[in-house]
Amino acid sequence: MRITAGTLRGRTLRTVEGPGYRPATGKVREALFSMLGARGVSWPAVRVLDLFAGSGSLGFEALSRGAAEAWFVDNYRAAAQMIRTNARALGVEDRCRVLEQDLFRLLARPPRDGAGFEVVFIDPPYGKNLFARAVRAALEGGWVAPGGVVNAEVEAGLDLDPASLHEDLEPITDRSYGQTRIVLWKARER
């Protein structure tokens, strides 16, 4: 898999294999980042949280485009190790934090620095019904900055009403690309 744009464009990411792991295709990542850019995301001013990170392709794509920092969360040891390997190979380990732990335990307490993230990627394993729970935990734990963008990359057939997911989220867009559905929300300013 290759990074599609930015300073790391064309660089290869190693991926992890296992049940539920399916790295975002280049086409889907390009579409997602185009949507984010069209909605005003200015990468140099952004910290990124990549939940259910897998190979970290979304966080690394954001770093390539200039994101200041990316935190990657995955409780699967092989995935966390692969993210660290990719960060070293790309020379961005100083802008990465890899958390190999249970996502819901992590989100139950606020971030150590007290600041939320301007872009949050949530790409749970298909068929596990984890997305809505993860969004609520991220919002209620203070992991999403006011005005931040939350992205869902879920299976196209998932029964998900973007307008009723959480009272602190305003739906922005909802698009499908084959088996993948991308939904974006903006967190309300408080």
BAFI-3210 file (N, C-alpha, C; in Angstrom, 3 decimals, decimal comma, padded with zeros to 6 digits):
// residues 190
n [1|2|3|4|5|6|7|8|9|10|11|12|13|14|15|16|17|18|19|20|21|22|23|24|25|26|27|28|29|30|31|32|33|34|35|36|37|38|39|40|41|42|43|44|45|46|47|48|49|50|51|52|53|54|55|56|57|58|59|60|61|62|63|64|65|66|67|68|69|70|71|72|73|74|75|76|77|78|79|80|81|82|83|84|85|86|87|88|89|90|91|92|93|94|95|96|97|98|99|100|101|102|103|104|105|106|107|108|109|110|111|112|113|114|115|116|117|118|119|120|121|122|123|124|125|126|127|128|129|130|131|132|133|134|135|136|137|138|139|140|141|142|143|144|145|146|147|148|149|150|151|152|153|154|155|156|157|158|159|160|161|162|163|164|165|166|167|168|169|170|171|172|173|174|175|176|177|178|179|180|181|182|183|184|185|186|187|188|189|190]
n.u [000,849|000,504|001,320|-000,715|-000,432|001,320|004,338|005,348|004,474|003,927|005,530|005,860|003,691|003,844|001,590|-000,728|-001,915|-004,902|-007,918|-010,575|-008,968|-008,438|-006,882|-007,382|-008,131|-006,199|-007,844|-010,088|-008,843|-007,846|-010,281|-011,447|-009,562|-009,720|-012,354|-012,077|-010,236|-011,765|-013,579|-012,318|-010,172|-007,058|-004,068|-001,448|-002,218|-003,336|-003,991|-004,099|-006,151|-006,099|-008,137|-008,624|-006,434|-004,943|-002,819|-002,183|-002,626|-004,355|-003,616|-000,879|-001,157|-002,280|-000,129|001,735|000,577|000,993|000,067|000,455|000,810|000,210|-001,760|-001,945|-004,115|-004,440|-005,276|-004,131|-001,222|000,531|-000,346|000,233|003,019|003,613|002,814|004,694|007,000|006,467|006,430|009,122|010,398|009,407|010,408|009,056|008,709|008,948|006,673|004,647|002,556|002,120|-000,325|-000,791|-003,323|-006,481|-009,043|-011,434|-010,940|-008,893|-010,237|-012,002|-010,941|-009,770|-007,553|-004,040|-002,770|-004,914|-006,048|-008,226|-008,534|-008,261|-008,935|-010,468|-010,147|-012,113|-012,126|-013,398|-013,225|-015,099|-018,480|-018,531|-019,894|-018,893|-018,568|-020,455|-020,301|-017,578|-017,471|-019,125|-017,656|-015,248|-016,130|-017,325|-015,167|-013,536|-011,827|-012,245|-011,777|-013,490|-015,332|-013,913|-013,353|-014,979|-014,462|-015,960|-015,137|-016,705|-018,549|-020,423|-023,122|-023,878|-026,210|-026,701|-027,571|-026,586|-027,523|-028,523|-026,645|-025,113|-025,737|-023,842|-022,712|-022,653|-023,851|-021,851|-021,151|-021,928|-020,891|-020,559|-018,206|-017,914|-017,602|-017,177|-018,084|-018,015|-018,388|-018,735|-018,587|-019,017|-017,837|-019,797|-019,245|-018,540]
n.v [-001,157|002,254|005,623|008,339|011,137|014,255|014,875|012,338|010,951|008,157|006,494|003,308|001,466|-001,031|-003,664|-005,193|-008,475|-010,173|-011,198|-009,142|-007,014|-004,672|-002,735|000,694|001,395|002,970|004,554|005,041|006,368|008,651|009,834|010,332|012,137|014,195|015,032|015,938|018,050|019,743|020,564|022,290|021,366|022,061|020,830|021,366|022,465|020,497|017,808|014,303|011,484|008,107|005,578|002,090|001,401|-000,394|-000,814|001,790|003,476|005,711|007,636|007,959|008,940|011,420|012,578|012,731|014,711|016,850|016,954|017,781|015,904|012,444|010,060|006,648|003,989|000,687|-002,519|-004,868|-006,596|-007,181|-005,298|-002,824|-003,049|-003,055|-000,483|001,032|000,144|001,109|003,882|004,347|003,608|005,563|007,806|009,401|009,047|010,823|012,324|010,670|008,664|005,583|003,570|000,681|-000,736|-001,396|000,159|001,234|001,405|003,291|005,554|006,116|007,816|011,243|012,713|012,791|015,280|016,892|017,976|017,768|016,059|017,297|015,911|012,820|009,512|006,699|003,414|000,693|-002,959|-004,729|-005,820|-006,040|-004,213|-001,880|000,799|002,983|002,921|003,538|006,170|007,565|007,185|008,507|011,172|011,717|011,325|013,454|013,415|014,415|017,428|020,587|021,511|019,730|017,100|014,057|010,921|008,170|005,018|002,558|-000,541|-000,652|-001,437|-000,933|-000,218|002,863|005,929|008,948|011,425|011,007|009,996|011,131|013,794|015,834|015,895|017,048|016,000|015,822|014,646|011,691|008,939|006,208|003,751|001,186|-001,578|-000,018|002,572|006,000|008,348|011,612|013,810|016,880|018,070|019,766|023,141|024,043]
n.w [000,000|-000,779|000,162|-000,738|-001,201|-000,511|001,466|001,789|-000,334|-002,422|-000,936|000,612|002,726|005,143|005,828|008,133|008,758|009,585|011,341|010,433|009,628|007,159|005,152|004,234|000,914|-001,705|-003,349|-001,697|000,453|-000,895|-001,683|000,844|002,021|000,220|000,675|003,324|003,007|001,374|003,196|004,840|006,465|007,665|007,396|008,695|011,132|012,643|014,889|014,872|015,556|015,303|015,437|016,081|014,476|012,811|010,130|010,204|008,081|007,593|009,524|008,822|006,245|006,851|008,283|006,206|004,711|006,284|008,945|012,373|014,389|015,102|016,738|017,243|017,793|018,709|019,800|019,068|019,082|016,868|014,996|016,283|016,444|013,713|012,987|014,413|013,074|010,479|011,031|011,763|009,349|007,659|008,803|010,666|013,370|015,497|015,409|016,038|018,109|019,481|020,744|022,290|023,318|024,964|023,340|024,448|027,182|027,123|026,023|028,048|029,864|029,989|027,460|028,227|027,902|027,946|025,687|022,904|019,717|016,395|014,095|013,895|013,162|012,730|012,316|012,592|012,945|010,525|011,005|013,792|015,296|016,644|016,150|016,895|019,689|020,037|019,005|020,822|023,201|022,560|022,253|024,775|026,456|025,920|023,731|021,214|019,667|020,104|017,281|015,801|013,344|012,828|011,492|009,951|008,787|007,520|006,942|003,907|004,108|006,730|009,264|009,945|011,078|010,252|011,194|013,723|015,466|017,648|019,895|019,928|017,456|014,110|011,039|008,085|005,560|003,621|002,037|-000,281|-001,318|-003,133|-001,074|001,098|003,321|003,868|006,349|007,519|010,306|012,102|015,159|017,492|018,533|021,855]
ca.u [000,000|001,308|000,761|-001,205|-000,114|002,129|005,791|005,670|003,750|004,571|006,213|005,100|003,365|003,621|000,274|-000,877|-003,002|-005,615|-009,360|-011,130|-008,060|-008,562|-006,382|-008,128|-007,525|-005,755|-009,000|-010,896|-008,074|-007,848|-011,621|-011,609|-008,737|-010,298|-013,519|-011,603|-009,672|-012,860|-014,336|-011,507|-009,114|-005,734|-003,263|-000,409|-002,805|-004,165|-003,554|-004,940|-006,323|-006,442|-008,657|-008,617|-005,501|-004,463|-001,485|-001,974|-002,620|-005,021|-002,753|000,319|-001,572|-002,426|001,214|002,326|-000,027|001,439|-000,468|001,493|000,997|-000,805|-001,794|-002,493|-004,588|-004,862|-004,901|-003,505|000,234|001,155|-000,686|001,009|004,407|003,690|002,742|006,026|007,915|006,177|006,849|010,589|010,760|009,026|011,120|008,101|008,403|008,861|005,330|003,706|002,434|001,426|-000,901|-001,221|-004,185|-007,905|-009,537|-012,483|-010,279|-008,186|-011,177|-012,780|-010,333|-009,366|-006,153|-003,114|-002,500|-006,184|-006,506|-008,833|-007,942|-009,045|-009,434|-010,510|-010,493|-012,612|-012,216|-013,462|-013,408|-016,463|-019,325|-018,373|-020,790|-018,091|-018,433|-021,241|-019,722|-016,301|-017,755|-019,614|-016,546|-014,305|-016,743|-017,545|-013,869|-012,809|-010,814|-012,570|-011,732|-014,657|-015,154|-013,147|-014,046|-014,971|-014,633|-016,252|-014,935|-017,459|-019,088|-021,456|-024,466|-024,114|-027,387|-026,156|-028,224|-025,629|-028,160|-028,950|-025,593|-024,794|-026,219|-022,730|-022,176|-023,441|-023,414|-021,306|-021,321|-022,096|-020,654|-020,135|-017,224|-017,922|-017,979|-016,809|-018,891|-017,330|-019,305|-018,031|-019,346|-018,270|-018,227|-020,309|-018,465|-019,239]
ca.v [000,000|003,458|006,909|008,915|012,550|014,914|014,707|010,902|010,362|007,047|005,609|002,091|001,076|-002,451|-003,860|-006,322|-009,374|-010,753|-011,076|-007,796|-005,999|-004,379|-001,371|001,560|001,433|004,294|005,299|005,480|007,391|009,881|010,431|010,832|013,324|015,252|015,521|016,688|019,303|020,585|021,046|023,227|020,832|022,602|019,787|021,776|022,867|019,380|016,569|013,218|010,284|007,002|004,504|000,807|001,905|-001,394|-000,467|003,218|004,168|007,013|008,544|008,253|009,817|012,755|013,079|013,071|015,966|017,921|016,938|017,999|014,730|011,392|009,000|005,423|003,100|-000,651|-003,436|-006,050|-006,393|-007,158|-004,020|-001,770|-003,201|-002,654|000,985|001,517|-000,147|002,074|005,224|004,401|003,566|006,838|008,886|010,296|008,564|011,949|012,901|009,564|007,982|004,317|003,068|-000,709|-000,984|-001,450|001,471|001,743|001,819|004,536|006,656|006,360|008,934|012,284|012,665|013,295|016,706|017,596|018,533|016,843|015,967|017,991|014,892|011,492|008,433|005,502|002,391|-000,575|-004,183|-004,915|-006,827|-006,131|-003,230|-001,107|002,201|003,931|002,921|004,253|007,600|008,098|007,193|009,570|012,467|011,868|011,354|014,670|013,111|015,163|018,869|021,320|021,832|018,671|016,242|012,625|010,156|006,739|004,178|001,379|-001,310|000,093|-001,828|-000,701|000,580|003,997|007,185|009,985|012,552|010,702|009,250|011,781|015,186|016,765|015,756|017,489|015,260|016,618|013,918|010,242|008,413|004,807|003,367|-000,275|-002,148|000,929|003,786|007,064|009,336|012,657|014,680|017,938|018,185|021,100|023,986|024,076]
ca.w [000,000|-000,901|000,572|-001,994|-001,414|000,505|001,473|001,764|-001,483|-003,107|000,012|000,880|004,098|005,375|006,435|009,034|008,390|010,713|011,188|010,533|009,120|005,743|004,980|003,325|-000,411|-002,140|-003,862|-000,554|001,177|-001,691|-001,582|002,203|002,252|-000,614|001,422|004,487|002,516|000,888|004,357|005,600|007,322|007,356|008,019|009,651|012,415|013,079|015,533|014,370|016,361|014,410|016,296|015,363|013,466|011,843|009,630|010,412|006,785|007,640|010,273|008,040|005,143|007,440|008,553|004,920|004,257|007,158|010,312|013,374|015,238|014,969|017,738|016,680|018,856|018,296|020,870|018,482|019,165|015,541|014,363|016,946|016,010|012,305|012,963|014,832|011,964|009,413|011,479|011,645|007,932|007,047|009,475|011,344|014,714|016,436|015,304|016,250|019,398|019,257|021,991|022,148|024,461|024,702|022,938|025,326|028,431|026,835|025,809|029,266|030,604|029,040|027,028|029,246|027,726|028,085|024,406|021,954|018,384|015,366|013,170|014,514|012,239|013,409|011,276|013,333|012,152|010,033|011,611|015,251|015,904|017,591|015,766|017,703|021,037|019,971|018,841|022,103|024,155|022,162|022,563|026,213|027,117|025,569|022,718|019,996|019,908|019,596|015,866|015,155|012,383|013,113|010,267|010,034|007,612|007,932|005,828|003,186|004,527|008,157|009,609|010,681|010,730|010,631|011,869|015,085|016,161|018,929|019,861|019,739|016,100|012,964|009,852|006,984|004,305|003,719|000,692|-000,360|-002,338|-003,113|000,228|002,156|003,497|004,600|006,912|008,268|011,192|012,778|016,572|017,793|019,439|023,155]
c.u [000,902|000,565|000,451|-000,807|000,789|003,601|006,224|005,011|004,592|005,316|005,280|004,901|003,242|002,297|000,285|-002,033|-003,622|-007,101|-009,806|-010,215|-008,195|-008,135|-007,213|-007,399|-007,103|-006,911|-009,843|-010,155|-008,044|-009,194|-011,831|-010,823|-009,174|-011,510|-013,085|-011,034|-010,748|-013,682|-013,456|-010,452|-007,774|-004,719|-002,186|-000,944|-003,530|-003,367|-004,579|-004,962|-006,848|-006,822|-008,888|-007,644|-005,021|-003,043|-001,176|-002,067|-003,281|-004,171|-001,499|000,002|-001,708|-001,056|001,904|001,816|000,254|000,873|000,678|001,830|-000,112|-000,640|-002,521|-002,889|-005,042|-004,395|-004,241|-001,998|000,890|000,863|000,139|002,483|004,586|003,643|004,098|007,056|007,718|006,649|008,366|011,000|010,462|009,741|010,212|007,820|008,295|007,499|004,244|003,703|001,589|000,979|-001,469|-002,039|-005,642|-008,432|-010,537|-011,938|-009,577|-009,157|-011,998|-012,188|-009,862|-007,909|-005,251|-002,870|-003,772|-006,751|-007,104|-008,127|-008,865|-009,600|-009,339|-010,995|-010,944|-012,930|-012,253|-013,556|-014,875|-017,174|-019,238|-019,239|-020,080|-018,108|-019,163|-020,682|-018,411|-016,512|-018,196|-018,480|-015,544|-014,855|-016,836|-016,234|-013,039|-011,732|-011,054|-012,592|-013,035|-014,379|-014,367|-014,011|-013,868|-015,283|-014,925|-015,878|-015,503|-017,964|-020,295|-022,859|-024,788|-025,327|-026,938|-026,839|-027,314|-026,245|-028,488|-027,878|-025,300|-025,183|-025,101|-022,114|-023,165|-022,960|-022,938|-021,555|-021,376|-021,979|-020,223|-019,203|-017,125|-018,423|-017,760|-017,701|-018,082|-018,379|-018,465|-019,021|-018,430|-018,772|-018,663|-019,361|-019,245|-019,074]
c.v [001,231|004,683|007,691|010,363|013,066|014,569|013,244|010,180|009,283|006,089|004,453|001,894|-000,437|-002,584|-005,113|-007,184|-009,946|-010,550|-009,630|-006,703|-005,888|-002,943|-000,588|001,606|002,859|005,150|005,866|006,560|008,714|010,588|011,057|012,120|014,486|015,874|016,387|018,043|020,268|021,173|021,828|022,666|021,357|021,740|020,287|022,168|021,722|018,308|015,511|012,065|009,193|005,807|003,236|000,958|000,875|-001,079|001,007|004,043|005,549|008,034|008,914|009,142|011,251|013,370|013,505|014,413|017,126|017,947|017,016|016,722|013,721|010,389|007,830|004,505|001,775|-001,613|-004,722|-005,802|-006,292|-005,839|-002,889|-001,842|-002,753|-001,133|001,572|001,308|000,849|003,476|005,378|004,464|004,891|008,033|009,871|009,880|009,678|012,628|011,869|009,119|006,740|003,776|001,679|-001,047|-001,007|-000,040|002,046|002,115|003,151|005,712|006,999|007,479|009,983|012,128|013,299|014,793|017,543|018,149|017,443|016,916|016,613|017,037|013,540|010,497|007,240|004,468|001,014|-001,786|-004,317|-005,997|-006,941|-005,123|-002,374|000,402|003,168|004,035|003,715|005,761|008,206|008,208|008,304|010,951|012,695|011,909|012,583|014,485|013,845|016,643|019,520|021,768|020,783|017,823|014,785|011,906|008,702|006,102|002,824|000,632|-000,588|-000,221|-001,565|000,202|001,708|005,255|008,321|011,137|012,268|009,979|009,820|013,249|016,200|016,697|016,263|016,710|016,215|015,921|012,416|009,684|006,956|004,605|001,856|-000,784|-001,180|002,159|004,774|008,063|010,325|013,458|015,780|018,013|019,621|021,835|024,073|025,407]
c.w [000,000|-000,373|-000,695|-002,240|-000,308|000,408|001,400|000,592|-002,167|-002,181|000,373|002,378|004,142|006,094|007,299|008,537|009,644|010,508|011,376|010,010|007,619|005,545|003,966|001,978|-000,747|-002,617|-002,713|000,234|000,416|-001,588|-000,200|002,413|001,373|000,087|002,600|004,070|002,047|002,027|005,326|006,522|006,809|008,093|008,973|011,035|013,115|013,813|015,173|015,362|015,435|015,286|015,478|014,187|012,450|011,410|009,829|009,144|006,827|008,395|009,498|006,843|005,657|007,744|007,259|004,402|005,212|008,553|011,311|014,142|014,950|016,101|017,103|017,831|018,242|019,383|020,368|018,380|017,790|014,823|014,971|016,522|014,559|012,181|013,366|013,725|010,834|009,792|011,356|010,179|007,226|007,672|010,189|012,786|015,740|016,409|015,566|017,706|019,145|020,604|021,736|023,385|024,038|024,472|023,936|026,709|028,246|026,770|027,053|030,121|029,589|028,605|028,092|029,132|027,789|026,789|023,528|020,612|017,357|014,310|013,872|013,461|013,063|012,339|011,940|012,410|011,739|010,834|013,121|016,008|016,971|017,319|016,694|019,119|021,061|019,832|020,162|023,122|023,830|022,507|024,064|026,994|026,790|024,513|021,400|020,345|019,442|018,156|015,107|014,236|012,793|011,810|010,589|008,715|007,996|006,707|005,222|003,685|005,989|008,365|010,531|010,187|011,179|011,423|013,328|015,910|017,549|018,822|019,664|018,348|015,057|011,738|008,757|005,649|004,568|002,302|000,766|-001,540|-002,303|-001,771|001,381|002,137|004,328|005,052|007,711|009,094|011,691|014,214|016,832|018,735|020,739|023,812]
res [m|r|i|t|a|g|t|l|r|g|r|t|l|r|t|v|e|g|p|g|y|r|p|a|t|g|k|v|r|e|a|l|f|s|m|l|g|a|r|g|v|s|w|p|a|v|r|v|l|d|l|f|a|g|s|g|s|l|g|f|e|a|l|s|r|g|a|a|e|a|w|f|v|d|n|y|r|a|a|a|q|m|i|r|t|n|a|r|a|l|g|v|e|d|r|c|r|v|l|e|q|d|l|f|r|l|l|a|r|p|p|r|d|g|a|g|f|e|v|v|f|i|d|p|p|y|g|k|n|l|f|a|r|a|v|r|a|a|l|e|g|g|w|v|a|p|g|g|v|v|n|a|e|v|e|a|g|l|d|l|d|p|a|s|l|h|e|d|l|e|p|i|t|d|r|s|y|g|q|t|r|i|v|l|w|k|a|r|e|r]
***
